[in-house]
Amino acid sequence: MIVTLIDYGAGNVTSVARALRRLGVEVAVTNSPAEIAEACCLILPGVGHCAALVTALDKHNLRQPILDAISHEVPFLGICLGLQVFYTASDEAPELPGLCLLPGRVSLLPNTVKLPHMGWNQLCATRKSRLLQGISPDAHFYFAHSYAAPHNGEETVATCEHGNEFTAVLEHNNLFGVQFHPEKSGSPGTQLLRNFLKVAA
Amino acid sequence: MSLAHRIIPCLDTDGVRVVKGVHFEGLRDAGDPVALAARYNAEGADELVVLDIAASRDNRPTFLETIRRVAEQLAIPLSAGGGIRSLEDARGVVRAGADKVTVNTSAVERPELINELSREFGAQAVVLAIDAKRKTTGRWEVRVRGGRGETALDAQTWAQRGVEMGAGEILLTSMDRDGTQSGFDIELTSTISRAVSVPVIASGGAKVAQHFLDVFHEGAADAALAASIFHDNTQSIRELKTFLQQNSIAVRLPC
């Protein structure tokens, strides 16, 4: 199986690619609309500012092929910002539309806690999850973000809390998202990527 | 369920080998960064910092190669720094596999650098390293160039300014404690940590597990960094974390 990583210029593409190659899959890194249109399994590894991601998607004409792939049931995993962009918009870049695949807005975590939410935190499972299969409920995952997605939708399968509760893992048919960085989350992160590849196979 | 306090080993390198010294002086060889990175990744370190303390222009390609080889060993985040003077320098470090970029002297000389890096990589990827030296007045002065260069900057003011400019984390080293193994500077750490909205990594002076407990409890640190005690095996990361957990500090114990 070839996993296609959407490279819009963010920093963490290399480490996601490395983590996947360790699992024995072939990885293609691209920002070409044609390659995305033909992909059989897609990952959007986002990091940094939301505006940079949305702007880059539109600049490279990637929005439509991404939406087409998702509606054609191609397994799709969004990581960090790659999850946040599924929603209608983010308060980090209010003027730019998200992919509008899920209802709700991404908003800033409260300033009662230190931001960014940086480091290892645990999850609270809310529904049966394919991505979290075989992973200890006590496992820690590595987070690095200040904005977060609402947790009240039925796509949410696990939440995390830092000031507020927010969506940490979502699954909606062929659409998957994680707010943390599985490629930086030790063996639980590796297991999660393995689970995604299993679903996608 | 709460955010774990992080334990971060630091690899001070001359670009190629890990070196160590007291008060930033008298350096000696302390090992291969790639082997140490693999060991810390397996032992449950929460993150790794790799610094080029020589930070000369000629050294750049060698250091980038070291970052690449270290990153290959890791399933945890990596910060890299030393000699990053421009956005282009930082891009090189990120492309080599670092998740975060650490800046120190160059940010003091040109604070806009923090803003440029934050806009490009996001605040979560920008670590402002501050070397603080205690003054007789009960304040701390920012030192640069590995501690040798004096500045007129107050550490707390500079930390707050750095956060305003877009730093997502402060790596705070006590120059007075660094290399002494007499414990973290609790007062310094607590002062800075309570003055900024971003996480603070305490550094300088760690020896025993109690020092880490103190800096998390009283120093309000979000993470703690040490070098030689981990390199020399005087402190095992796993035992340190078990001790902290027994003392009600949230930590990540790898399954």
Interface residues (C-beta under 8 A of the other chain):
Chain A: G11 N12 T14 S15 R18 A19 V47 G48 H49 A52 N111 K114 L115 P116 H117 M118 G119 W120 N121 Q122 L123 C124 S136 D138 A139 H140 Y142 A144 H145 S146 C160 E161 H162 H181 E183 K184 S185 G186 S187 P188 G189 T190
Chain B: M1 S2 L3 A4 H5 R6 N41 D46 E47 A71 E72 L74 A75 I76 P77 V94 R95 G97 D99 R119 E120 F121 G122 A123 Q124 A125 G168 E169 S197 V198 P199 D222 A223 R252 P254 C255
